[in-house]
Amino acid sequence: MNTNRLSKEIAKALNAQMTKEAYAAQIYLSYGSWAESEGFGGISNFLFRHAAEERNHMMKILEYILKRGGRVHVTSIPAPPENPKNTFNCFEKVFAHEVDNTKAIYAIIKLSFEEEDWATWNFMQWFVKEQIEEETMAMIMLDKMKIAGGEKASDEALYTIDKDLEHDTGEAKSAEDVTTEKP
Ligand code: OFO
């Protein structure tokens, strides 16, 4: 008896999104490493925390595919884009990435709507909420950077922002209680 509850198209889209979330984790890992090397330990901490959240998003999708009787295809992850030019550019790149990811999530929701796969439609609503949080988080960081002077921010202003982020848990509150064990 076939217990697979996902269509071929939905399973393909979910698997692709799973890899996209892993890719997002690579981006945050890469930018976080760059920030640390540039001496911005607070920004680095912020980005590393986010890398862990992205990995949890990947696991959340992986577990959903399995729960619905689908097949998981773990593939290679594309390399992250090149390093940011400066801290302002770092958050510009983060924002652009999050918008791109939101679009991919909307595409899956559109597909699930067309297929009347309400389970997947419902499952993906968590990600809609999460993307609002993540886009907001990136916008807040960009605003702070702009106030500090954008690309021309002084060392002093950047020091203060970096210090603030040292113990920041991130603005994406809805993801904070999500772990690999409890996706
Ligand atoms: Fe997984 O939310 Fe960002 O990309």
Backbone and ligand atoms as CSV (ligand in chain L), in Angstrom:
chain,resi,resn,atom,element,x,y,z
A,1,MET,N,N,0.844,-1.197,0.000
A,1,MET,CA,C,0.000,0.000,0.000
A,1,MET,C,C,0.881,1.249,0.000
A,2,ASN,N,N,0.545,2.183,-0.850
A,2,ASN,CA,C,1.340,3.408,-0.934
A,2,ASN,C,C,0.923,4.384,0.178
A,3,THR,N,N,1.869,4.672,1.059
A,3,THR,CA,C,1.548,5.580,2.180
A,3,THR,C,C,2.107,6.986,1.967
A,4,ASN,N,N,2.662,7.203,0.775
A,4,ASN,CA,C,3.217,8.529,0.489
A,4,ASN,C,C,2.088,9.549,0.308
A,5,ARG,N,N,2.060,10.574,1.122
A,5,ARG,CA,C,0.992,11.573,1.067
A,5,ARG,C,C,1.434,12.855,0.367
A,6,LEU,N,N,2.623,12.802,-0.241
A,6,LEU,CA,C,3.105,13.998,-0.956
A,6,LEU,C,C,3.124,13.726,-2.450
A,7,SER,N,N,2.677,14.696,-3.235
A,7,SER,CA,C,2.765,14.531,-4.688
A,7,SER,C,C,4.237,14.629,-5.089
A,8,LYS,N,N,4.523,14.207,-6.313
A,8,LYS,CA,C,5.900,14.257,-6.808
A,8,LYS,C,C,6.427,15.698,-6.794
A,9,GLU,N,N,5.570,16.625,-7.220
A,9,GLU,CA,C,5.973,18.038,-7.311
A,9,GLU,C,C,6.219,18.644,-5.927
A,10,ILE,N,N,5.314,18.327,-5.003
A,10,ILE,CA,C,5.467,18.876,-3.646
A,10,ILE,C,C,6.722,18.294,-2.992
A,11,ALA,N,N,6.924,16.991,-3.152
A,11,ALA,CA,C,8.115,16.358,-2.555
A,11,ALA,C,C,9.382,16.980,-3.126
A,12,LYS,N,N,9.367,17.253,-4.426
A,12,LYS,CA,C,10.536,17.858,-5.076
A,12,LYS,C,C,10.771,19.270,-4.513
A,13,ALA,N,N,9.689,20.032,-4.402
A,13,ALA,CA,C,9.800,21.402,-3.897
A,13,ALA,C,C,10.277,21.416,-2.438
A,14,LEU,N,N,9.760,20.501,-1.636
A,14,LEU,CA,C,10.154,20.458,-0.220
A,14,LEU,C,C,11.615,20.037,-0.073
A,15,ASN,N,N,12.024,19.074,-0.895
A,15,ASN,CA,C,13.435,18.662,-0.851
A,15,ASN,C,C,14.350,19.818,-1.261
A,16,ALA,N,N,13.925,20.560,-2.272
A,16,ALA,CA,C,14.736,21.704,-2.717
A,16,ALA,C,C,14.803,22.762,-1.613
A,17,GLN,N,N,13.671,22.952,-0.927
A,17,GLN,CA,C,13.651,23.944,0.149
A,17,GLN,C,C,14.529,23.508,1.326
A,18,MET,N,N,14.541,22.204,1.559
A,18,MET,CA,C,15.391,21.657,2.621
A,18,MET,C,C,16.857,22.026,2.336
A,19,THR,N,N,17.270,21.851,1.093
A,19,THR,CA,C,18.648,22.191,0.711
A,19,THR,C,C,18.865,23.703,0.790
A,20,LYS,N,N,17.817,24.453,0.452
A,20,LYS,CA,C,17.916,25.922,0.511
A,20,LYS,C,C,18.150,26.396,1.953
A,21,GLU,N,N,17.527,25.705,2.901
A,21,GLU,CA,C,17.722,26.067,4.310
A,21,GLU,C,C,19.147,25.715,4.754
A,22,ALA,N,N,19.649,24.604,4.239
A,22,ALA,CA,C,21.040,24.227,4.544
A,22,ALA,C,C,21.991,25.253,3.928
A,23,TYR,N,N,21.644,25.707,2.750
A,23,TYR,CA,C,22.431,26.750,2.071
A,23,TYR,C,C,22.420,28.039,2.904
A,24,ALA,N,N,21.244,28.363,3.454
A,24,ALA,CA,C,21.132,29.564,4.297
A,24,ALA,C,C,22.069,29.439,5.498
A,25,ALA,N,N,22.125,28.238,6.082
A,25,ALA,CA,C,23.024,28.021,7.226
A,25,ALA,C,C,24.479,28.258,6.794
A,26,GLN,N,N,24.819,27.804,5.587
A,26,GLN,CA,C,26.191,28.002,5.075
A,26,GLN,C,C,26.490,29.494,4.911
A,27,ILE,N,N,25.485,30.236,4.435
A,27,ILE,CA,C,25.668,31.685,4.248
A,27,ILE,C,C,25.978,32.345,5.593
A,28,TYR,N,N,25.155,32.022,6.608
A,28,TYR,CA,C,25.371,32.642,7.923
A,28,TYR,C,C,26.704,32.195,8.535
A,29,LEU,N,N,27.055,30.947,8.305
A,29,LEU,CA,C,28.353,30.457,8.803
A,29,LEU,C,C,29.503,31.215,8.149
A,30,SER,N,N,29.372,31.403,6.844
A,30,SER,CA,C,30.420,32.064,6.092
A,30,SER,C,C,30.554,33.535,6.493
A,31,TYR,N,N,29.422,34.251,6.545
A,31,TYR,CA,C,29.465,35.669,6.919
A,31,TYR,C,C,29.912,35.829,8.386
A,32,GLY,N,N,29.482,34.883,9.232
A,32,GLY,CA,C,29.879,34.932,10.644
A,32,GLY,C,C,31.391,34.768,10.792
A,33,SER,N,N,31.959,33.874,9.999
A,33,SER,CA,C,33.412,33.661,10.038
A,33,SER,C,C,34.136,34.899,9.536
A,34,TRP,N,N,33.570,35.495,8.473
A,34,TRP,CA,C,34.155,36.729,7.934
A,34,TRP,C,C,34.148,37.818,9.013
A,35,ALA,N,N,32.999,37.999,9.673
A,35,ALA,CA,C,32.865,39.046,10.698
A,35,ALA,C,C,33.875,38.827,11.830
A,36,GLU,N,N,34.026,37.587,12.247
A,36,GLU,CA,C,34.981,37.275,13.324
A,36,GLU,C,C,36.400,37.657,12.891
A,37,SER,N,N,36.742,37.300,11.663
A,37,SER,CA,C,38.085,37.616,11.161
A,37,SER,C,C,38.325,39.112,11.059
A,38,GLU,N,N,37.227,39.855,10.829
A,38,GLU,CA,C,37.355,41.320,10.727
A,38,GLU,C,C,37.360,41.989,12.101
A,39,GLY,N,N,37.196,41.174,13.157
A,39,GLY,CA,C,37.228,41.722,14.521
A,39,GLY,C,C,35.875,42.046,15.110
A,40,PHE,N,N,34.783,41.657,14.414
A,40,PHE,CA,C,33.438,41.942,14.920
A,40,PHE,C,C,32.848,40.696,15.581
A,41,GLY,N,N,33.245,40.479,16.820
A,41,GLY,CA,C,32.818,39.278,17.535
A,41,GLY,C,C,31.318,39.235,17.799
A,42,GLY,N,N,30.699,40.403,18.028
A,42,GLY,CA,C,29.261,40.464,18.301
A,42,GLY,C,C,28.448,40.112,17.072
A,43,ILE,N,N,28.835,40.686,15.946
A,43,ILE,CA,C,28.125,40.401,14.688
A,43,ILE,C,C,28.295,38.925,14.349
A,44,SER,N,N,29.498,38.445,14.564
A,44,SER,CA,C,29.785,37.044,14.294
A,44,SER,C,C,28.891,36.132,15.148
A,45,ASN,N,N,28.778,36.457,16.421
A,45,ASN,CA,C,27.932,35.683,17.339
A,45,ASN,C,C,26.476,35.668,16.842
A,46,PHE,N,N,26.015,36.820,16.430
A,46,PHE,CA,C,24.662,36.966,15.914
A,46,PHE,C,C,24.448,36.073,14.669
A,47,LEU,N,N,25.423,36.098,13.780
A,47,LEU,CA,C,25.294,35.325,12.538
A,47,LEU,C,C,25.434,33.817,12.785
A,48,PHE,N,N,26.303,33.456,13.704
A,48,PHE,CA,C,26.461,32.024,14.018
A,48,PHE,C,C,25.182,31.456,14.644
A,49,ARG,N,N,24.559,32.251,15.513
A,49,ARG,CA,C,23.299,31.799,16.112
A,49,ARG,C,C,22.261,31.564,15.013
A,50,HIS,N,N,22.311,32.451,14.041
A,50,HIS,CA,C,21.358,32.324,12.958
A,50,HIS,C,C,21.622,31.104,12.071
A,51,ALA,N,N,22.888,30.776,11.943
A,51,ALA,CA,C,23.244,29.578,11.161
A,51,ALA,C,C,22.574,28.357,11.795
A,52,ALA,N,N,22.589,28.312,13.143
A,52,ALA,CA,C,21.975,27.171,13.842
A,52,ALA,C,C,20.459,27.152,13.602
A,53,GLU,N,N,19.851,28.319,13.559
A,53,GLU,CA,C,18.403,28.371,13.300
A,53,GLU,C,C,18.079,27.834,11.907
A,54,GLU,N,N,18.924,28.200,10.948
A,54,GLU,CA,C,18.670,27.745,9.577
A,54,GLU,C,C,18.781,26.221,9.477
A,55,ARG,N,N,19.709,25.680,10.226
A,55,ARG,CA,C,19.842,24.217,10.231
A,55,ARG,C,C,18.586,23.575,10.827
A,56,ASN,N,N,18.047,24.214,11.839
A,56,ASN,CA,C,16.803,23.698,12.418
A,56,ASN,C,C,15.652,23.775,11.420
A,57,HIS,N,N,15.651,24.810,10.600
A,57,HIS,CA,C,14.609,24.911,9.558
A,57,HIS,C,C,14.739,23.735,8.585
A,58,MET,N,N,15.992,23.433,8.258
A,58,MET,CA,C,16.240,22.299,7.351
A,58,MET,C,C,15.667,21.020,7.956
A,59,MET,N,N,15.955,20.806,9.257
A,59,MET,CA,C,15.478,19.597,9.931
A,59,MET,C,C,13.952,19.555,10.008
A,60,LYS,N,N,13.371,20.722,10.178
A,60,LYS,CA,C,11.915,20.785,10.280
A,60,LYS,C,C,11.274,20.262,8.978
A,61,ILE,N,N,11.834,20.685,7.853
A,61,ILE,CA,C,11.306,20.230,6.557
A,61,ILE,C,C,11.603,18.747,6.339
A,62,LEU,N,N,12.819,18.349,6.682
A,62,LEU,CA,C,13.200,16.935,6.534
A,62,LEU,C,C,12.212,16.038,7.300
A,63,GLU,N,N,11.925,16.417,8.533
A,63,GLU,CA,C,11.027,15.580,9.348
A,63,GLU,C,C,9.600,15.584,8.796
A,64,TYR,N,N,9.193,16.707,8.230
A,64,TYR,CA,C,7.846,16.773,7.651
A,64,TYR,C,C,7.738,15.829,6.452
A,65,ILE,N,N,8.757,15.849,5.593
A,65,ILE,CA,C,8.735,14.969,4.411
A,65,ILE,C,C,8.593,13.516,4.869
A,66,LEU,N,N,9.378,13.137,5.860
A,66,LEU,CA,C,9.340,11.753,6.352
A,66,LEU,C,C,7.987,11.424,6.987
A,67,LYS,N,N,7.477,12.376,7.753
A,67,LYS,CA,C,6.192,12.176,8.433
A,67,LYS,C,C,5.056,11.951,7.433
A,68,ARG,N,N,5.187,12.549,6.261
A,68,ARG,CA,C,4.143,12.409,5.235
A,68,ARG,C,C,4.408,11.232,4.299
A,69,GLY,N,N,5.375,10.418,4.656
A,69,GLY,CA,C,5.652,9.216,3.850
A,69,GLY,C,C,6.470,9.486,2.612
A,70,GLY,N,N,7.058,10.679,2.521
A,70,GLY,CA,C,7.863,11.027,1.342
A,70,GLY,C,C,9.303,10.595,1.496
A,71,ARG,N,N,10.055,10.778,0.431
A,71,ARG,CA,C,11.475,10.427,0.427
A,71,ARG,C,C,12.320,11.686,0.550
A,72,VAL,N,N,13.306,11.591,1.439
A,72,VAL,CA,C,14.235,12.712,1.609
A,72,VAL,C,C,15.448,12.480,0.708
A,73,HIS,N,N,15.841,13.524,-0.018
A,73,HIS,CA,C,17.047,13.436,-0.850
A,73,HIS,C,C,18.056,14.462,-0.348
A,74,VAL,N,N,19.070,13.950,0.336
A,74,VAL,CA,C,20.114,14.856,0.827
A,74,VAL,C,C,21.120,15.043,-0.295
A,75,THR,N,N,21.316,16.285,-0.689
A,75,THR,CA,C,22.215,16.566,-1.816
A,75,THR,C,C,23.355,17.475,-1.359
A,76,SER,N,N,24.208,17.815,-2.291
A,76,SER,CA,C,25.275,18.761,-1.966
A,76,SER,C,C,24.658,20.152,-1.792
A,77,ILE,N,N,25.363,20.981,-1.057
A,77,ILE,CA,C,24.887,22.344,-0.785
A,77,ILE,C,C,25.750,23.320,-1.591
A,78,PRO,N,N,25.121,24.245,-2.330
A,78,PRO,CA,C,25.945,25.204,-3.077
A,78,PRO,C,C,26.827,26.032,-2.139
A,79,ALA,N,N,27.943,26.490,-2.654
A,79,ALA,CA,C,28.851,27.329,-1.845
A,79,ALA,C,C,28.184,28.677,-1.578
A,80,PRO,N,N,28.436,29.260,-0.413
A,80,PRO,CA,C,27.848,30.576,-0.142
A,80,PRO,C,C,28.445,31.649,-1.044
A,81,PRO,N,N,27.749,32.788,-1.196
A,81,PRO,CA,C,28.300,33.871,-2.030
A,81,PRO,C,C,29.581,34.431,-1.422
A,82,GLU,N,N,30.237,35.306,-2.165
A,82,GLU,CA,C,31.504,35.855,-1.652
A,82,GLU,C,C,31.277,36.701,-0.394
A,83,ASN,N,N,32.335,36.920,0.338
A,83,ASN,CA,C,32.256,37.665,1.590
A,83,ASN,C,C,31.726,39.085,1.377
A,84,PRO,N,N,31.058,39.627,2.410
A,84,PRO,CA,C,30.605,41.017,2.310
A,84,PRO,C,C,31.798,41.973,2.213
A,85,LYS,N,N,31.522,43.173,1.672
A,85,LYS,CA,C,32.602,44.164,1.547
A,85,LYS,C,C,32.845,44.877,2.871
A,86,ASN,N,N,31.766,45.013,3.635
A,86,ASN,CA,C,31.857,45.682,4.943
A,86,ASN,C,C,30.627,45.261,5.756
A,87,THR,N,N,30.517,45.769,6.974
A,87,THR,CA,C,29.420,45.322,7.852
A,87,THR,C,C,28.046,45.733,7.301
A,88,PHE,N,N,27.984,46.913,6.694
A,88,PHE,CA,C,26.711,47.367,6.118
A,88,PHE,C,C,26.296,46.421,4.984
A,89,ASN,N,N,27.247,46.149,4.113
A,89,ASN,CA,C,27.004,45.241,3.001
A,89,ASN,C,C,26.634,43.841,3.495
A,90,CYS,N,N,27.177,43.458,4.638
A,90,CYS,CA,C,26.868,42.147,5.211
A,90,CYS,C,C,25.354,42.033,5.458
A,91,PHE,N,N,24.778,43.062,6.073
A,91,PHE,CA,C,23.345,42.983,6.365
A,91,PHE,C,C,22.482,43.242,5.129
A,92,GLU,N,N,23.040,43.941,4.142
A,92,GLU,CA,C,22.331,44.068,2.859
A,92,GLU,C,C,22.204,42.679,2.231
A,93,LYS,N,N,23.301,41.952,2.274
A,93,LYS,CA,C,23.307,40.605,1.690
A,93,LYS,C,C,22.379,39.664,2.466
A,94,VAL,N,N,22.372,39.811,3.793
A,94,VAL,CA,C,21.491,38.981,4.631
A,94,VAL,C,C,20.032,39.270,4.272
A,95,PHE,N,N,19.694,40.548,4.153
A,95,PHE,CA,C,18.308,40.916,3.822
A,95,PHE,C,C,17.910,40.353,2.446
A,96,ALA,N,N,18.782,40.547,1.465
A,96,ALA,CA,C,18.486,40.052,0.105
A,96,ALA,C,C,18.287,38.538,0.129
A,97,HIS,N,N,19.103,37.860,0.916
A,97,HIS,CA,C,18.962,36.404,1.006
A,97,HIS,C,C,17.611,36.022,1.604
A,98,GLU,N,N,17.223,36.708,2.668
A,98,GLU,CA,C,15.957,36.360,3.335
A,98,GLU,C,C,14.760,36.609,2.411
A,99,VAL,N,N,14.806,37.695,1.638
A,99,VAL,CA,C,13.715,37.974,0.699
A,99,VAL,C,C,13.647,36.858,-0.354
A,100,ASP,N,N,14.806,36.443,-0.796
A,100,ASP,CA,C,14.879,35.369,-1.781
A,100,ASP,C,C,14.272,34.075,-1.214
A,101,ASN,N,N,14.574,33.814,0.038
A,101,ASN,CA,C,14.042,32.606,0.668
A,101,ASN,C,C,12.525,32.705,0.863
A,102,THR,N,N,12.062,33.885,1.187
A,102,THR,CA,C,10.611,34.090,1.345
A,102,THR,C,C,9.904,33.748,0.028
A,103,LYS,N,N,10.490,34.194,-1.079
A,103,LYS,CA,C,9.877,33.925,-2.393
A,103,LYS,C,C,9.774,32.415,-2.650
A,104,ALA,N,N,10.824,31.698,-2.272
A,104,ALA,CA,C,10.823,30.241,-2.472
A,104,ALA,C,C,9.731,29.588,-1.618
A,105,ILE,N,N,9.546,30.091,-0.421
A,105,ILE,CA,C,8.510,29.559,0.478
A,105,ILE,C,C,7.113,29.855,-0.088
A,106,TYR,N,N,6.937,31.061,-0.589
A,106,TYR,CA,C,5.636,31.417,-1.185
A,106,TYR,C,C,5.323,30.499,-2.381
A,107,ALA,N,N,6.349,30.148,-3.136
A,107,ALA,CA,C,6.134,29.288,-4.310
A,107,ALA,C,C,5.615,27.912,-3.878
A,108,ILE,N,N,6.127,27.402,-2.766
A,108,ILE,CA,C,5.650,26.092,-2.279
A,108,ILE,C,C,4.205,26.217,-1.799
A,109,ILE,N,N,3.906,27.317,-1.142
A,109,ILE,CA,C,2.535,27.518,-0.653
A,109,ILE,C,C,1.570,27.620,-1.834
A,110,LYS,N,N,2.009,28.304,-2.879
A,110,LYS,CA,C,1.166,28.442,-4.084
A,110,LYS,C,C,0.894,27.055,-4.676
A,111,LEU,N,N,1.959,26.263,-4.755
A,111,LEU,CA,C,1.829,24.914,-5.306
A,111,LEU,C,C,0.890,24.062,-4.437
A,112,SER,N,N,1.058,24.152,-3.126
A,112,SER,CA,C,0.204,23.344,-2.240
A,112,SER,C,C,-1.249,23.797,-2.330
A,113,PHE,N,N,-1.455,25.077,-2.565
A,113,PHE,CA,C,-2.813,25.601,-2.738
A,113,PHE,C,C,-3.430,25.028,-4.023
A,114,GLU,N,N,-2.654,25.074,-5.093
A,114,GLU,CA,C,-3.148,24.561,-6.379
A,114,GLU,C,C,-3.466,23.072,-6.310
A,115,GLU,N,N,-2.645,22.346,-5.544
A,115,GLU,CA,C,-2.859,20.894,-5.429
A,115,GLU,C,C,-3.871,20.526,-4.341
A,116,GLU,N,N,-4.306,21.536,-3.613
A,116,GLU,CA,C,-5.196,21.325,-2.464
A,116,GLU,C,C,-4.566,20.364,-1.453
A,117,ASP,N,N,-3.248,20.533,-1.287
A,117,ASP,CA,C,-2.522,19.772,-0.265
A,117,ASP,C,C,-2.517,20.654,0.987
A,118,TRP,N,N,-3.600,20.554,1.750
A,118,TRP,CA,C,-3.768,21.472,2.889
A,118,TRP,C,C,-2.799,21.184,4.023
A,119,ALA,N,N,-2.323,19.946,4.099
A,119,ALA,CA,C,-1.341,19.614,5.147
A,119,ALA,C,C,-0.052,20.405,4.905
A,120,THR,N,N,0.403,20.393,3.646
A,120,THR,CA,C,1.631,21.127,3.329
A,120,THR,C,C,1.384,22.633,3.422
A,121,TRP,N,N,0.232,23.055,2.960
A,121,TRP,CA,C,-0.121,24.484,3.050
A,121,TRP,C,C,-0.044,24.931,4.519
A,122,ASN,N,N,-0.647,24.129,5.377
A,122,ASN,CA,C,-0.668,24.453,6.804
A,122,ASN,C,C,0.750,24.420,7.405
A,123,PHE,N,N,1.494,23.390,7.052
A,123,PHE,CA,C,2.873,23.260,7.545
A,123,PHE,C,C,3.709,24.481,7.176
A,124,MET,N,N,3.544,24.966,5.949
A,124,MET,CA,C,4.372,26.071,5.468
A,124,MET,C,C,4.028,27.417,6.092
A,125,GLN,N,N,2.865,27.499,6.740
A,125,GLN,CA,C,2.505,28.783,7.367
A,125,GLN,C,C,3.500,29.162,8.470
A,126,TRP,N,N,4.078,28.160,9.117
A,126,TRP,CA,C,5.096,28.455,10.141
A,126,TRP,C,C,6.247,29.246,9.517
A,127,PHE,N,N,6.602,28.854,8.298
A,127,PHE,CA,C,7.722,29.506,7.621
A,127,PHE,C,C,7.368,30.932,7.177
A,128,VAL,N,N,6.095,31.154,6.885
A,128,VAL,CA,C,5.675,32.515,6.509
A,128,VAL,C,C,5.943,33.443,7.697
A,129,LYS,N,N,5.505,32.992,8.869
A,129,LYS,CA,C,5.686,33.781,10.090
A,129,LYS,C,C,7.188,33.972,10.376
A,130,GLU,N,N,7.920,32.919,10.207
A,130,GLU,CA,C,9.356,32.959,10.461
A,130,GLU,C,C,10.065,33.947,9.530
A,131,GLN,N,N,9.637,33.951,8.260
A,131,GLN,CA,C,10.273,34.864,7.307
A,131,GLN,C,C,9.981,36.321,7.649
A,132,ILE,N,N,8.786,36.579,8.184
A,132,ILE,CA,C,8.485,37.959,8.613
A,132,ILE,C,C,9.498,38.353,9.689
A,133,GLU,N,N,9.713,37.444,10.650
A,133,GLU,CA,C,10.661,37.715,11.735
A,133,GLU,C,C,12.073,37.950,11.179
A,134,GLU,N,N,12.460,37.116,10.244
A,134,GLU,CA,C,13.834,37.202,9.750
A,134,GLU,C,C,14.062,38.430,8.883
A,135,GLU,N,N,13.059,38.767,8.064
A,135,GLU,CA,C,13.190,39.992,7.264
A,135,GLU,C,C,13.236,41.201,8.195
A,136,THR,N,N,12.410,41.166,9.240
A,136,THR,CA,C,12.399,42.274,10.208
A,136,THR,C,C,13.750,42.389,10.901
A,137,MET,N,N,14.296,41.260,11.285
A,137,MET,CA,C,15.602,41.239,11.944
A,137,MET,C,C,16.666,41.900,11.040
A,138,ALA,N,N,16.640,41.548,9.762
A,138,ALA,CA,C,17.629,42.121,8.840
A,138,ALA,C,C,17.377,43.616,8.638
A,139,MET,N,N,16.092,44.007,8.568
A,139,MET,CA,C,15.758,45.432,8.409
A,139,MET,C,C,16.239,46.238,9.606
A,140,ILE,N,N,16.031,45.692,10.805
A,140,ILE,CA,C,16.462,46.393,12.028
A,140,ILE,C,C,17.983,46.590,12.011
A,141,MET,N,N,18.684,45.546,11.605
A,141,MET,CA,C,20.140,45.657,11.557
A,141,MET,C,C,20.582,46.671,10.512
A,142,LEU,N,N,19.898,46.686,9.370
A,142,LEU,CA,C,20.245,47.655,8.324
A,142,LEU,C,C,19.979,49.076,8.803
A,143,ASP,N,N,18.854,49.258,9.513
A,143,ASP,CA,C,18.531,50.591,10.054
A,143,ASP,C,C,19.607,51.055,11.027
A,144,LYS,N,N,20.008,50.143,11.907
A,144,LYS,CA,C,21.052,50.496,12.888
A,144,LYS,C,C,22.329,50.915,12.165
A,145,MET,N,N,22.665,50.143,11.130
A,145,MET,CA,C,23.882,50.434,10.368
A,145,MET,C,C,23.777,51.774,9.650
A,146,LYS,N,N,22.580,52.059,9.120
A,146,LYS,CA,C,22.373,53.333,8.415
A,146,LYS,C,C,22.567,54.494,9.384
A,147,ILE,N,N,21.966,54.364,10.576
A,147,ILE,CA,C,22.094,55.426,11.581
A,147,ILE,C,C,23.571,55.615,11.956
A,148,ALA,N,N,24.288,54.514,11.979
A,148,ALA,CA,C,25.714,54.582,12.332
A,148,ALA,C,C,26.557,55.184,11.208
A,149,GLY,N,N,25.944,55.365,10.018
A,149,GLY,CA,C,26.700,55.973,8.907
A,149,GLY,C,C,26.864,55.061,7.705
A,150,GLY,N,N,26.160,53.944,7.709
A,150,GLY,CA,C,26.217,53.023,6.564
A,150,GLY,C,C,27.633,52.557,6.281
A,151,GLU,N,N,28.033,52.649,5.009
A,151,GLU,CA,C,29.383,52.192,4.639
A,151,GLU,C,C,30.468,53.067,5.256
A,152,LYS,N,N,30.056,54.276,5.650
A,152,LYS,CA,C,31.061,55.198,6.213
A,152,LYS,C,C,30.986,55.255,7.744
A,153,ALA,N,N,30.360,54.263,8.346
A,153,ALA,CA,C,30.210,54.254,9.807
A,153,ALA,C,C,31.577,54.350,10.492
A,154,SER,N,N,31.619,55.104,11.580
A,154,SER,CA,C,32.894,55.262,12.298
A,154,SER,C,C,33.208,53.974,13.064
A,155,ASP,N,N,34.463,53.809,13.409
A,155,ASP,CA,C,34.873,52.634,14.187
A,155,ASP,C,C,34.137,52.601,15.519
A,156,GLU,N,N,33.952,53.784,16.086
A,156,GLU,CA,C,33.285,53.880,17.384
A,156,GLU,C,C,31.832,53.389,17.300
A,157,ALA,N,N,31.127,53.843,16.240
A,157,ALA,CA,C,29.727,53.429,16.065
A,157,ALA,C,C,29.644,51.915,15.837
A,158,LEU,N,N,30.546,51.411,15.033
A,158,LEU,CA,C,30.534,49.960,14.758
A,158,LEU,C,C,30.871,49.159,16.015
A,159,TYR,N,N,31.757,49.716,16.812
A,159,TYR,CA,C,32.126,49.044,18.071
A,159,TYR,C,C,30.894,48.894,18.960
A,160,THR,N,N,30.094,49.972,19.034
A,160,THR,CA,C,28.893,49.950,19.881
A,160,THR,C,C,27.882,48.926,19.362
A,161,ILE,N,N,27.646,48.921,18.072
A,161,ILE,CA,C,26.690,47.955,17.490
A,161,ILE,C,C,27.188,46.526,17.742
A,162,ASP,N,N,28.461,46.346,17.514
A,162,ASP,CA,C,29.035,45.005,17.687
A,162,ASP,C,C,28.907,44.534,19.139
A,163,LYS,N,N,29.146,45.451,20.061
A,163,LYS,CA,C,29.063,45.134,21.497
A,163,LYS,C,C,27.628,44.709,21.844
A,164,ASP,N,N,26.657,45.455,21.291
A,164,ASP,CA,C,25.235,45.170,21.538
A,164,ASP,C,C,24.853,43.751,21.105
A,165,LEU,N,N,25.493,43.296,20.049
A,165,LEU,CA,C,25.124,41.985,19.478
A,165,LEU,C,C,25.816,40.811,20.161
A,166,GLU,N,N,26.729,41.143,21.066
A,166,GLU,CA,C,27.499,40.067,21.710
A,166,GLU,C,C,26.618,39.000,22.362
A,167,HIS,N,N,25.554,39.475,23.047
A,167,HIS,CA,C,24.693,38.508,23.735
A,167,HIS,C,C,23.303,38.449,23.130
A,168,ASP,N,N,23.190,39.002,21.933
A,168,ASP,CA,C,21.880,39.028,21.284
A,168,ASP,C,C,21.465,37.622,20.851
A,169,THR,N,N,20.212,37.305,21.121
A,169,THR,CA,C,19.744,35.971,20.721
A,169,THR,C,C,19.084,36.025,19.343
A,170,GLY,N,N,19.063,37.202,18.722
A,170,GLY,CA,C,18.431,37.339,17.409
A,170,GLY,C,C,17.005,37.794,17.562
A,171,GLU,N,N,16.511,38.462,16.520
A,171,GLU,CA,C,15.144,38.999,16.577
A,171,GLU,C,C,14.114,37.960,16.150
A,172,ALA,N,N,14.583,36.852,15.565
A,172,ALA,CA,C,13.645,35.868,15.037
A,172,ALA,C,C,13.084,35.033,16.182
A,173,LYS,N,N,12.266,35.680,17.017
A,173,LYS,CA,C,11.764,35.051,18.236
A,173,LYS,C,C,11.042,33.715,18.010
A,174,SER,N,N,10.291,33.638,16.929
A,174,SER,CA,C,9.513,32.417,16.730
A,174,SER,C,C,10.395,31.185,16.520
A,175,ALA,N,N,11.652,31.413,16.180
A,175,ALA,CA,C,12.536,30.263,15.947
A,175,ALA,C,C,13.312,29.876,17.195
A,176,GLU,N,N,13.250,30.730,18.210
A,176,GLU,CA,C,14.102,30.473,19.365
A,176,GLU,C,C,13.787,29.173,20.096
A,177,ASP,N,N,12.528,28.790,20.100
A,177,ASP,CA,C,12.176,27.561,20.816
A,177,ASP,C,C,12.201,26.341,19.915
A,178,VAL,N,N,12.754,26.518,18.749
A,178,VAL,CA,C,12.821,25.397,17.812
A,178,VAL,C,C,14.231,24.825,17.836
A,179,THR,N,N,14.323,23.536,18.038
A,179,THR,CA,C,15.635,22.891,18.046
A,179,THR,C,C,15.600,21.708,17.081
A,180,THR,N,N,16.750,21.126,16.887
A,180,THR,CA,C,16.814,19.958,16.019
A,180,THR,C,C,15.988,18.816,16.616
A,181,GLU,N,N,15.985,18.741,17.950
A,181,GLU,CA,C,15.225,17.684,18.624
A,181,GLU,C,C,13.717,17.985,18.591
A,182,LYS,N,N,13.388,19.286,18.603
A,182,LYS,CA,C,11.976,19.681,18.692
A,182,LYS,C,C,11.674,20.668,17.550
A,183,PRO,N,N,11.678,20.222,16.295
A,183,PRO,CA,C,11.554,21.167,15.188
A,183,PRO,C,C,10.127,21.764,15.069
L,1,OFO,FE1,FE,15.193,29.582,7.123
L,1,OFO,O1,O,14.840,31.332,7.333
L,1,OFO,FE2,FE,16.262,32.449,6.869
L,1,OFO,O2,O,16.679,31.855,5.236
